[in-house]
Amino acid sequence: MLQDEGVHTPAVPAPPAPWAEPLATALLVLADGTVLEGFGIGQTGIADGEVCFNTAMTGYQEILTDPSYAGQIVTFTFPHIGNTGTNDEDLESLATAPASGVRGTVIASAVTKPSSWRSSSHLDAWLKARGIVGITGVDTRALTALIRDNGMPNAIIANDPEGRFDREALKARAAALAPMEGLDLVPPVTSRERSEWSQTTWGVKTGYGDRKAGTGLKVVAIDYGVKRNILRLLAEAGCDVTVVPATTTAEEIMAMKPDGVFLSNGPGDPAATGTYAVPVIRALLQEKVPTFGICLGHQLMGLALGGRTVKMAQGHHGANHPVKDKTTGKVEIVSMNHGFAVDPASLPDTALETHVSLFDGSNCGLTLTDRPAFSVQHHPEASPGPRDSHYLFERFVALMKAGKPETLVTTVD
């Protein structure tokens, strides 16, 4: 029998622990009962709204503060959102925290530590400060495909760090949400009082500037949910800009003796907002005040002309949309954010289509032949091209100077 010389049989390792699924701390519950699990980010609690997807790879902070997203939950198709952090400069809403454009946000990948020298806070802390409920870890490609095929659904995001959810109650609440059609979402995002605007565009070394020697042109901007960079570009063009609430009357605007009126972007169903906005716009057009509209402002101008707007299946949301300017033949890469569109067939003969989407042929711009007014569906201030559409502000200035529509349009295909 061999003696034990200190050689020991190794202990049998314990079997590995069974795989433990991470706790879902957030749910995205669609109106049809579909439940997507993920991990909470931002404000805890519940947010509801219409789910849309945005295809932009950058600009998430501007998107999340765009008042045109009021009443909506934004799904980002680009997976890495928040990795450059957030700051106090890249905001679009005139409102301060916790007011914001979006109700909630859906993100694919977990948010990493901020990497930009401009960052002052992590996206999670920034979302909390603005009261935005978020969820990460969602297959946003599958969600986008669902929206593409079936349209934009209503949904609820529920964020609970303890993972406690009454799923059946959430499904019932999501199913009971009102559709976007018929909703006037402008009142929560419009200015409460008249204000002056003079800030100009941002520079790496200088930050935002202040309006230089002006052109002497006075612009009244009707705020349906205006974005800051629109006002910056108007000021950059030398205009004296006054921002007024959405319910300002035509008489009040005319008393300010404007050289031009700007109709801003904004959220919701244009037909609902049009109940009080259209009579004002129609009166201003009758006075032949040079007028320029963007996004909701474009839709409201179409309604003021007797046209109609229609709900789109998935809308246009992103920074990579090709639009053709029919007055020049050029194609621009533009930023879009709208779920309704003007039906060009419903417009009078005095309204010419100037811009068209090369994705689906939908109307993206119009101009009038009998008065100095034009509008576009896309966002020329958002600079995805990067500056393909800035000429529209120059057109507006030229229109105000000349006071004649002939200075805007030469030929339209």
C-alpha positions as CSV (number, residue, x, y, z in Angstrom):
1,M,0.0,0.0,0.0
2,L,1.4,3.3,-1.0
3,Q,1.9,5.9,1.6
4,D,0.3,9.3,1.3
5,E,3.1,11.6,0.4
6,G,1.2,14.9,0.6
7,V,-0.6,14.5,-2.8
8,H,-4.3,15.4,-2.3
9,T,-7.2,14.8,-4.6
10,P,-8.6,18.3,-5.6
11,A,-12.0,19.1,-4.3
12,V,-14.8,18.8,-6.8
13,P,-15.9,22.4,-7.7
14,A,-19.5,23.4,-6.9
15,P,-21.8,23.5,-10.0
16,P,-22.2,26.9,-11.5
17,A,-25.2,28.9,-10.3
18,P,-28.1,28.9,-12.7
19,W,-28.2,31.9,-15.1
20,A,-30.1,34.7,-13.6
21,E,-31.9,37.1,-15.9
22,P,-31.3,40.8,-15.0
23,L,-34.3,42.5,-13.3
24,A,-36.4,44.5,-15.8
25,T,-36.7,48.0,-14.2
26,A,-38.7,49.5,-17.1
27,L,-41.4,48.4,-19.5
28,L,-42.6,49.7,-22.8
29,V,-46.3,48.7,-23.1
30,L,-47.9,49.2,-26.5
31,A,-51.6,49.8,-27.0
32,D,-52.0,46.4,-28.6
33,G,-50.8,44.7,-25.4
34,T,-47.2,44.1,-26.5
35,V,-44.8,44.4,-23.6
36,L,-41.0,45.1,-24.1
37,E,-38.8,44.8,-21.1
38,G,-35.7,47.0,-20.4
39,F,-33.9,49.1,-17.9
40,G,-35.0,52.4,-16.6
41,I,-33.2,55.6,-17.2
42,G,-34.2,59.2,-16.3
43,Q,-37.3,60.0,-14.3
44,T,-39.1,57.2,-12.5
45,G,-42.8,56.8,-12.9
46,I,-45.0,56.5,-15.9
47,A,-45.1,58.4,-19.2
48,D,-47.6,57.9,-22.1
49,G,-47.7,59.1,-25.6
50,E,-47.5,58.2,-29.3
51,V,-44.4,56.3,-30.2
52,C,-42.3,57.5,-33.2
53,F,-38.8,56.7,-34.3
54,N,-36.1,59.2,-35.2
55,T,-33.2,58.2,-37.5
56,A,-30.7,60.9,-36.6
57,M,-27.3,59.7,-35.4
58,T,-26.6,62.9,-33.5
59,G,-28.5,65.7,-31.9
60,Y,-30.3,63.7,-29.3
61,Q,-30.4,66.6,-26.8
62,E,-32.0,68.9,-29.4
63,I,-34.5,66.2,-30.3
64,L,-35.5,65.6,-26.7
65,T,-36.1,69.3,-26.1
66,D,-37.9,70.0,-29.4
67,P,-41.5,71.1,-28.4
68,S,-42.8,69.5,-31.6
69,Y,-42.4,66.1,-29.8
70,A,-44.9,67.0,-27.1
71,G,-47.2,64.1,-26.5
72,Q,-44.8,61.6,-28.1
73,I,-42.3,59.0,-27.0
74,V,-39.1,59.1,-29.2
75,T,-37.4,55.8,-30.2
76,F,-33.9,56.4,-31.4
77,T,-32.9,54.0,-34.3
78,F,-29.2,54.8,-33.6
79,P,-28.2,52.5,-30.7
80,H,-25.6,54.7,-28.9
81,I,-27.5,57.6,-27.4
82,G,-26.1,59.7,-24.6
83,N,-22.5,58.8,-25.0
84,T,-21.4,62.4,-25.5
85,G,-23.3,63.6,-22.4
86,T,-25.4,66.7,-22.1
87,N,-24.9,70.4,-21.6
88,D,-26.7,73.6,-21.0
89,E,-26.3,74.9,-24.6
90,D,-27.9,72.3,-26.9
91,L,-31.5,73.0,-26.0
92,E,-34.3,73.8,-28.4
93,S,-37.3,74.5,-26.1
94,L,-37.8,78.0,-24.8
95,A,-39.2,76.5,-21.6
96,T,-37.0,75.7,-18.7
97,A,-36.8,72.4,-16.8
98,P,-38.8,70.3,-16.0
99,A,-40.8,71.2,-19.1
100,S,-39.8,69.4,-22.2
101,G,-40.9,68.3,-25.6
102,V,-41.1,64.6,-25.3
103,R,-43.0,62.4,-22.9
104,G,-40.4,59.6,-22.9
105,T,-37.6,58.0,-24.8
106,V,-36.6,54.5,-25.9
107,I,-32.9,53.7,-26.3
108,A,-31.2,50.4,-27.4
109,S,-27.8,50.4,-25.6
110,A,-26.9,51.3,-22.1
111,V,-25.6,54.9,-21.8
112,T,-21.9,55.1,-21.1
113,K,-19.8,57.8,-19.4
114,P,-19.9,61.1,-21.3
115,S,-17.0,61.6,-23.7
116,S,-17.4,65.1,-24.9
117,W,-15.5,68.1,-23.6
118,R,-18.7,70.1,-23.7
119,S,-20.6,67.7,-21.4
120,S,-21.7,68.9,-18.0
121,S,-23.9,66.0,-17.0
122,H,-24.8,62.4,-17.7
123,L,-27.9,61.8,-19.8
124,D,-29.5,59.9,-16.9
125,A,-29.2,62.9,-14.6
126,W,-30.3,65.3,-17.4
127,L,-33.4,63.3,-18.1
128,K,-34.3,63.2,-14.4
129,A,-33.9,67.0,-14.2
130,R,-36.3,67.5,-17.2
131,G,-38.8,64.9,-16.0
132,I,-38.3,62.6,-19.0
133,V,-39.0,58.8,-18.4
134,G,-36.7,56.5,-20.4
135,I,-36.0,52.9,-21.1
136,T,-32.8,51.2,-22.4
137,G,-32.1,47.7,-23.6
138,V,-34.9,47.6,-26.1
139,D,-34.6,46.1,-29.6
140,T,-35.2,49.4,-31.3
141,R,-34.7,47.9,-34.7
142,A,-37.7,45.6,-34.2
143,L,-39.8,48.4,-32.7
144,T,-39.0,50.6,-35.7
145,A,-40.0,47.8,-38.1
146,L,-43.3,47.5,-36.2
147,I,-43.9,51.3,-36.5
148,R,-43.0,51.1,-40.2
149,D,-45.4,48.4,-40.9
150,N,-48.3,49.3,-38.6
151,G,-48.0,53.0,-37.9
152,M,-47.2,54.9,-34.7
153,P,-48.8,53.2,-31.7
154,N,-49.8,54.7,-28.4
155,A,-47.8,53.4,-25.5
156,I,-46.7,53.7,-21.9
157,I,-43.2,53.7,-20.4
158,A,-43.1,52.6,-16.8
159,N,-39.8,53.0,-14.9
160,D,-39.5,51.5,-11.4
161,P,-36.0,50.7,-10.0
162,E,-37.6,47.8,-8.0
163,G,-39.2,46.3,-11.1
164,R,-42.7,46.3,-9.7
165,F,-45.3,46.6,-12.4
166,D,-49.0,45.9,-12.7
167,R,-48.8,44.7,-16.3
168,E,-52.5,44.3,-16.9
169,A,-53.2,47.8,-15.6
170,L,-50.5,49.2,-17.8
171,K,-52.0,47.4,-20.9
172,A,-55.4,48.8,-20.1
173,R,-54.1,52.3,-19.7
174,A,-52.1,52.1,-22.9
175,A,-55.1,50.9,-24.8
176,A,-57.3,53.7,-23.5
177,L,-55.0,56.5,-24.7
178,A,-56.5,59.1,-27.1
179,P,-55.2,59.1,-30.7
180,M,-53.1,62.1,-31.9
181,E,-55.8,63.1,-34.3
182,G,-57.8,66.0,-32.7
183,L,-55.3,66.9,-30.1
184,D,-54.2,70.5,-29.7
185,L,-50.8,70.2,-27.9
186,V,-49.7,73.8,-28.4
187,P,-51.0,75.4,-25.2
188,P,-48.5,73.6,-22.9
189,V,-45.5,74.6,-25.0
190,T,-46.2,78.1,-26.3
191,S,-44.8,81.2,-24.7
192,R,-46.9,82.7,-21.9
193,E,-46.0,86.3,-22.8
194,R,-44.4,88.4,-25.5
195,S,-40.5,88.5,-25.5
196,E,-37.7,89.8,-27.6
197,W,-35.0,87.5,-29.0
198,S,-31.5,88.6,-30.0
199,Q,-29.3,85.5,-29.6
200,T,-27.4,84.3,-32.7
201,T,-25.8,81.1,-33.7
202,W,-23.1,79.2,-31.8
203,G,-19.3,79.2,-32.4
204,V,-16.7,76.9,-31.0
205,K,-14.6,79.8,-29.5
206,T,-17.4,82.3,-28.9
207,G,-20.5,80.3,-27.9
208,Y,-23.7,82.0,-28.8
209,G,-23.5,85.5,-30.1
210,D,-25.8,88.5,-30.0
211,R,-27.6,90.2,-32.9
212,K,-25.3,92.4,-34.9
213,A,-26.4,95.6,-36.6
214,G,-29.9,94.8,-37.8
215,T,-31.5,95.1,-41.2
216,G,-34.3,97.1,-39.6
217,L,-36.7,94.3,-40.4
218,K,-39.2,93.6,-37.6
219,V,-40.3,89.9,-37.4
220,V,-43.1,88.7,-35.2
221,A,-42.7,85.0,-34.5
222,I,-45.9,83.2,-33.5
223,D,-44.8,80.6,-31.0
224,Y,-46.6,77.3,-31.5
225,G,-43.6,75.5,-29.9
226,V,-40.7,77.3,-31.6
227,K,-37.2,76.0,-31.6
228,R,-34.4,78.3,-30.4
229,N,-32.2,77.8,-33.5
230,I,-34.9,79.1,-35.7
231,L,-34.9,82.3,-33.7
232,R,-31.1,82.4,-33.8
233,L,-31.1,82.3,-37.6
234,L,-33.6,85.0,-37.9
235,A,-31.5,87.1,-35.6
236,E,-28.3,86.1,-37.5
237,A,-30.0,87.5,-40.6
238,G,-30.3,90.8,-38.8
239,C,-34.0,90.7,-37.9
240,D,-35.5,92.3,-34.8
241,V,-37.4,89.3,-33.5
242,T,-40.4,89.4,-31.2
243,V,-41.9,86.1,-30.0
244,V,-45.6,86.1,-29.2
245,P,-47.9,83.4,-27.7
246,A,-49.9,81.2,-30.1
247,T,-53.2,82.9,-29.2
248,T,-52.0,86.4,-30.1
249,T,-54.7,88.0,-32.3
250,A,-54.1,89.4,-35.8
251,E,-55.0,92.9,-34.5
252,E,-52.3,92.7,-31.8
253,I,-49.7,91.5,-34.4
254,M,-50.6,94.2,-36.9
255,A,-50.3,96.8,-34.1
256,M,-46.7,95.9,-33.8
257,K,-46.2,96.9,-37.5
258,P,-44.2,93.9,-38.5
259,D,-42.2,93.7,-41.7
260,G,-42.8,89.9,-41.6
261,V,-44.5,87.2,-39.6
262,F,-43.0,83.8,-38.8
263,L,-45.2,80.8,-38.1
264,S,-43.3,78.3,-36.0
265,N,-43.1,74.6,-35.6
266,G,-45.1,72.8,-32.9
267,P,-46.8,69.6,-31.8
268,G,-50.2,67.9,-32.3
269,D,-52.9,67.9,-34.9
270,P,-52.8,71.1,-37.0
271,A,-56.5,70.9,-37.6
272,A,-57.1,71.2,-33.8
273,T,-54.6,74.1,-33.4
274,G,-56.1,75.6,-36.5
275,T,-59.4,76.4,-34.7
276,Y,-57.8,79.5,-33.3
277,A,-54.6,79.8,-35.4
278,V,-56.1,79.7,-38.9
279,P,-58.3,82.8,-38.6
280,V,-55.2,84.8,-37.4
281,I,-53.0,83.5,-40.3
282,R,-55.8,84.1,-42.8
283,A,-56.1,87.7,-41.6
284,L,-52.4,88.3,-41.9
285,L,-52.3,86.9,-45.4
286,Q,-55.1,89.2,-46.4
287,E,-53.0,92.1,-45.1
288,K,-50.3,90.8,-47.4
289,V,-47.7,90.7,-44.6
290,P,-44.7,88.7,-45.7
291,T,-45.1,85.3,-44.0
292,F,-42.8,82.3,-43.5
293,G,-43.9,79.1,-41.9
294,I,-42.0,76.0,-40.8
295,C,-43.4,72.5,-39.9
296,L,-46.7,73.1,-38.0
297,G,-46.6,76.7,-39.3
298,H,-46.5,75.2,-42.9
299,Q,-49.5,73.0,-42.1
300,L,-51.4,75.9,-40.6
301,M,-50.7,78.0,-43.6
302,G,-52.1,75.2,-45.8
303,L,-55.2,75.1,-43.7
304,A,-55.6,78.9,-43.8
305,L,-55.6,78.7,-47.6
306,G,-58.5,76.2,-47.5
307,G,-56.4,73.1,-47.8
308,R,-56.4,70.0,-45.5
309,T,-53.9,68.0,-43.6
310,V,-53.7,64.2,-43.2
311,K,-52.2,61.9,-40.6
312,M,-49.2,60.0,-41.8
313,A,-48.7,56.3,-41.0
314,Q,-45.2,56.7,-39.6
315,G,-44.4,60.4,-40.1
316,H,-41.0,61.9,-40.9
317,H,-38.6,62.1,-38.0
318,G,-34.8,62.3,-38.7
319,A,-31.9,64.2,-40.0
320,N,-31.3,62.4,-43.3
321,H,-34.4,63.2,-45.4
322,P,-33.9,64.2,-49.1
323,V,-36.1,67.0,-50.2
324,K,-36.2,68.6,-53.7
325,D,-36.5,72.4,-54.0
326,K,-38.5,72.6,-57.2
327,T,-37.7,76.3,-57.6
328,T,-34.0,75.5,-58.1
329,G,-33.9,71.8,-58.9
330,K,-31.5,71.1,-56.0
331,V,-31.9,68.3,-53.5
332,E,-31.3,69.1,-49.9
333,I,-30.6,66.8,-47.0
334,V,-33.0,68.0,-44.3
335,S,-34.2,67.4,-40.8
336,M,-37.9,66.3,-40.4
337,N,-40.2,66.1,-37.5
338,H,-43.9,65.8,-38.3
339,G,-46.7,63.2,-38.3
340,F,-49.2,65.2,-40.4
341,A,-48.8,66.5,-44.0
342,V,-50.5,69.0,-46.2
343,D,-52.5,67.5,-49.0
344,P,-51.3,69.4,-52.1
345,A,-54.4,68.5,-54.1
346,S,-56.5,70.4,-51.6
347,L,-54.6,73.7,-52.1
348,P,-55.9,76.5,-54.3
349,D,-54.3,77.4,-57.7
350,T,-52.6,80.4,-56.0
351,A,-50.5,78.0,-53.9
352,L,-47.6,76.3,-55.7
353,E,-45.7,73.3,-54.4
354,T,-42.1,74.3,-54.0
355,H,-40.6,71.3,-52.1
356,V,-41.3,67.6,-52.2
357,S,-40.0,64.6,-50.2
358,L,-38.0,62.2,-52.3
359,F,-38.8,59.4,-49.8
360,D,-42.6,59.3,-50.4
361,G,-43.5,62.3,-52.6
362,S,-45.3,64.1,-49.8
363,N,-45.6,67.9,-49.8
364,C,-42.7,69.7,-48.1
365,G,-43.2,73.3,-49.2
366,L,-45.5,75.9,-50.8
367,T,-45.5,79.5,-52.0
368,L,-48.3,81.9,-52.9
369,T,-48.5,83.7,-56.2
370,D,-50.9,86.4,-55.1
371,R,-49.3,87.5,-51.8
372,P,-45.8,87.4,-50.2
373,A,-45.9,84.1,-48.2
374,F,-44.2,80.7,-48.3
375,S,-43.6,77.7,-46.0
376,V,-41.7,74.5,-45.7
377,Q,-42.5,71.2,-43.9
378,H,-38.9,70.5,-42.9
379,H,-36.6,72.2,-40.5
380,P,-34.0,74.4,-42.3
381,E,-32.5,75.5,-39.0
382,A,-31.5,72.0,-37.9
383,S,-28.4,71.9,-40.3
384,P,-28.2,68.2,-41.1
385,G,-26.9,69.0,-44.6
386,P,-25.3,70.8,-42.8
387,R,-26.6,74.1,-44.1
388,D,-28.4,73.0,-47.2
389,S,-31.6,74.9,-46.3
390,H,-30.3,78.1,-44.6
391,Y,-31.1,79.9,-47.9
392,L,-34.8,79.9,-46.8
393,F,-34.1,82.5,-44.2
394,E,-32.4,84.6,-46.9
395,R,-35.6,84.2,-49.0
396,F,-37.6,85.5,-46.1
397,V,-35.5,88.5,-45.7
398,A,-35.6,89.2,-49.5
399,L,-39.4,88.8,-49.4
400,M,-39.7,91.3,-46.6
401,K,-37.4,93.8,-48.4
402,A,-39.2,93.5,-51.7
403,G,-42.8,92.8,-50.5
404,K,-43.5,90.9,-53.7
405,P,-43.9,87.1,-54.2
406,E,-42.1,87.4,-57.6
407,T,-38.9,87.8,-55.7
408,L,-39.3,84.3,-54.3
409,V,-40.3,82.1,-57.2
410,T,-39.0,82.1,-60.7
411,T,-40.1,78.8,-62.1
412,V,-41.8,75.8,-60.6
413,D,-41.7,72.4,-62.3
